[in-house]
Amino acid sequence: MTPPRPLPAHLGASFSVQQALDAGIDAGRLRRGDLETPFRGVRRQVRTSTVRDDLDSFERQQVERRIRAHEYGPRLRSGQFLSHESAVAIWGGPMPLVLADRRPADGRTLPVHVTTLGSGALVRAAGVRAHRLRAPAARLLHPSGLTVASPELTFAGLGTWDLLDLVALGDYFCRVWRVGYGRPDPGKTSYSTVERLRSAVELGRRVGATRLRQAIELIREDSWSARESALRCRIVWAGLPEPELNVDVYGDDGQFLACVDLAYPARKVAIEYQGIRHAQRYAADVERIEALRVAGWTVIEVTSVLFAHPEDLILRIRRALGRSPGISSGRS
C-alpha cells in the first residue's frame, strides 16, 4: 500500500476536518490509517508515544485529561471554552482522583469539559460534558492556542469538589515563586491571587459558593504540593498552630541544610511528606533529614500510611511540640 502523503505542518497533531479541507486535503486522505478520530469532526495523528510509566495515578489522569483537551481543541467554536477539570489539567493543577471499580479510571475515557457562554447551543458530542455560564464577564485565556477558563474562573466553577481539593488547587494557583537556595523558577508569575479567586467566586451565582469561600480563607502562597496543602489543613483543624511552609533552614555556620515542607522554626520541628521517589532522590532525602537532626531539629516523616491515620499523625506533632493531647492553640 502506498504510504499516506505528509500533511501540512501547520495542521499540527490534532485538527478539525474543516481545517484539513481548507488546506486542500481530500476526504480520502482523512480516512488513512495514520489518523484517528478522537471526536466527531476531528482528526489526530496516531500517537507514537505513551504516558510515562513513572507517573502516579493523579499525575497520569492529569496528563491524559490534558491530551484529551488538546484533541478536542479544534472543535471549539466562538463562545465555547475548556473548563472545569479539563482546564485544571491544562493549567497543570492538582485534582481529585477519579475511580472506576475502586481503581484509578483510565483518563483517556474521562470527559472533556466544555462551557458555552450565554445562550449559545450546548455541545452535544460523545466524550464531552457540557456546561453553561451566564456570568456577565468571563476571563478566558489562550495557552497553546486553546480557549480555556482563566485560573480564577476555573476555581470558581468547581464548587462540587471537596474542601481539601479546592484548597490544594487554590494553593497551586496562588503560589508565590520566591527566591531561595535551589528553589525552582524564582520570580515566576503566579497563576492567580487570593483576591482574584475571591472576586470570581462572588461574580454571579456559584454552585458550592459556601465551600469555595471556605477554601479561599485556607489558601496560602507557599505550598508546593496538594499533599502539603492537605497536611497543613489537618494540622490546623486539629487545633495546632499553623506551620510555616517550605522553610529554608541554615546551620549555625550559615550553611544551607534543607528546605522543609512544613516547620515550626522556633521549636526546630520539621514535618516532611514522603512521597514515591526514585532511589537517587531517596538517598538525597536521607542525607538532608540527617543533617537537620544533627542540627537539633526533630523531623516527622509523613508517609502515605501515617497520613491515612490522622490521629497518630497529630499525636506525633503534639509530642514534638511538647504539648499534651488536651492542649490546643490557634495560629502562632
N, C-alpha and C positions, 0 to 999 in steps of 0.2 A: 504494500500500500504506500502511496506517495505521502511523505511527511507533510503535515499541515504547514502552510506558509506562515512565516512570522507575522505577528500582529504589530500594529504601530505602537511604539514605545509609550506614547502619551496616554494610551488607554490604561496602563498600569495593570496590576494583578487582578483587579475586580472592576467591572464596568457594566453599564446598562446596555441592553440590546440596542436601544436607540442611539447611544453614543457610538457603538460599533457600526451601525448602518450609516450614520452621518460621516464616519471615517472611511466609507467605501467598502466595508466588509459585507459580504453577501451572507444570506441566511444559512447556506450550506456550511460555510466556514464555522459558524457558531455552533454547529452540531458535531464538530470533530471531537475526538476523544481526549484532546489535551485541555478541554474546557469542561467545567461543571456548572450546574445551575443551583446555587445556594438559595436563591429566591426567584420567584417568577419575574421575568424581565431583567434578570441579572446573570452575567457570566463571570466566572473567575478561572484563572489558570489552575490546573490541578496542583494541589500542594505537593511540594517535594520535600518539605521539612516538617517535623513534628514538634509538639511542645516538649520542652526539656524534661527529662526524666527526674531530675533532682528537685523539681518544684514540689512544695507541699500542696495539699488539696485546695487550700484557699488560693494560693498563687496560680495553680493550674486553672481553676474556674475563672479567675480574673483574666488570664491570658486568653482563654477560649472565648469568653464573652467579648473581649476586645476584638478578636479576629472576626467574630460574627457581626459585630457592629460595623467594622470596616467593609465587610462583604455586603451589608445592606446599604451602605452609604450611597451608592449610585442611584438607588430608588427614591431617595429623599426628594420631596417636592417643596416648592415655596410654602412657607408656613408650617413646615414639619421639622422636627429636630430629634436627635437621640437624647434619651432622658433616663432617669431612674438608674437601675443597676448597669445599664449599657453605658451611661455617662460616667458613672463611678469607675468602670473598667477603663474607659478611655483616659480619665484623669489619673489612673494608677492607684486609686484609693482602696482601702480595705472594705470588705463587705461580708455579710453573713454567708456561711457555707450552706448551700442547698443540698439536701439529702434525698436520695431515692432508695427505698428499701433499706434504710439505715446506713447507706453508704453514700459517699460524695457523688452527686449526679454528674453525668458527662456534660461538661459545659457547652459542648457543641450542640446539645439538644435544648438548652435553655433559651427562652425567647429573647428577641431583641425588643427593647422598649422604644417606641416612637410616639412622640407627643405632637398633636395638632394644635396650633394656636387658633383661638377664636372659634368661629362656627364652621370652619372648613371640614371637609369629609375626613372621617377617621380612616386609618389604614385597615384594610381587610386583606390579610395575607397570612398564609401558614407560617408559623415560626415567629410571629410578631405579636406583641402585646400593645394594644393601642391605648392612648391616654388623650385627654383634652385639657388645655389650660386656657382659662378665660381671663387671666390676670391682665390688667391694663398695660403692663410692660413686662418684658422678659428679656434678660440679658443672655444673648446667645453668642457663642464663640466658635472659632473655626480651626481647631487644631487638626493638622494633617488633612486639611481640605474638607473635613466633615462639619456639619452644623450640629452643635452639641450644647446642651444646657450648661450655663456657667456653673462653677463650683457651688456658689450660694443658691442658685436655683435648683441644682441637683439635690443639695442637702434639704431644702425646704419641701421637696416632693417625696421625701422618704419617711414620713411620719408613722408608717406602719412598722418600721424597724424597732427592734428592742433598744432600750435606752443605752446600753453599753456599746452597741454597734454604732449608734448615732454619735456618741462621744468620740469613739475611735475615728470615725470619718471626719468629724469636726476638728479633732486634733491634727489630722493629716492635712486638711485644707489650710489650717491656720498656723502650721509650724513655721517658726522663725529660724532661718538658717544662719546661725550665729558663727562668729569667728572663734576658733579654738584649736588646740593641738589635734591634728589629724582629722578634724571634722570635715565631712563631705560638703562640697558646694557652698562654701561660706559666702553670704551675701545674696544667695539666690532669692528671687522674689517669691513670697508666699502665694499660694493659690488664692487665698481669700483672707478675711479677717473676721473676728467675732462680730463686729458691728455690721459687716455686710451680710453675714449669715442671719443676724437678728432682723435686719431690715427685710430680707427676703421672706422670712417666716411671717412677718407682720403684713406683708403685701397680699391682701386678699385672704380668702378662707383656705385653711390648710387642714388636710387630714392629719390627725395626731398632733395638732398645734401645741397642746399642753406638754406632750413628751418632747417635742422639738425645743420648746423653751427651756425645759429642764436640762436637756442636753447642752444647750448653749451656755448655761451657767457653769457647767462642768468642764468646758473646753479649756485646754491650756496650750501654750505656744511652744513647749519644749519636749513634747512626747515624740518619740521616734518610731513607735510601732503600736499596732492595735492591742497587743498583749500588754505592753506597758500601760496603755490607757485603761484597760480593764483592771489591771493590778492596782493602779493608783486609786480608782474608784472604790474598789473593795476595801482598801485600807482606810480611806476616808469614811466610808459608810459604816465601818466597824467602830468609829469614834476615835481613831488615832489621828495624830497631827498629819497634815498633808506633807508628803515628802517632796523634796526638790527633785527636778528631773534632769537627767543627763548632765551630771555634775562632773567637772574636771577636777581630779584630785592630784595634788602635788605633795611630794615628800618634804621633810624639813630642810633638805638641801636644795629645794626648788625644782627637783627633777619630776617630770610628769610621770604619774603612776598609772592612771586609768581614767576613763570616763565611765561613770557608773549609772545604771538605768534610773534608779531611784535612791535617794540618800537623805539622811539626817546628818549633815556635816558636823553640827555641834556635838553630837554623840558618837561620831565616827561609825555610823551604821549604814551599810550599803545593801541594797536589795537588787539582785540581778536575775532577770528572767533568762533561763537557759533553754533555748530552742534547739531544733535539729541542726547540727553543724557537721562540716567535714572534719576529718582528723586534724588537718593543719590548723583550722580555726580553734578546735577544741584545745590543742596544745597551747596556743597563744592565750586563750582564756584562763587556762590553769595557771600559767605564769603571772598573768595580770592579777588574778584573785590572790595568789600567794603574796605578791608584792603589797597588796592592800593589807593583808593580815599581818605581814611583818611590820607595816607602818602603824599597827594598832587598831585597824578597822575590823569590825565584826561584819562579815559578809554572809547574807542569807541568799542561798541559791534556790531559785524557784523553778522547779521542773513542772512539766505538764501534770504529773501525778500530784505534786503538792498543790498546784493551782486548783485542781479538782476537789481539794479538801480545804476550803477556805478557813474553817475553824482552826485547823492545825497551823495554817499559814499565819493567821493573825496572832495566834498564841506565840509563835516564834518571834514575830516582830515585837510584840509586847515585852517579851523577856529580854530581847536585845536592847530595848529602850529602857529597861529597868522598871517596867510597870507591872502591876499585878493585874489579873484578868478583870477585876472590878473597876479599874480606873480608866477613864477616857478623857479626852480633851479635844478642843477644837483645833483649827489650823494654827501651827506655831509661827 
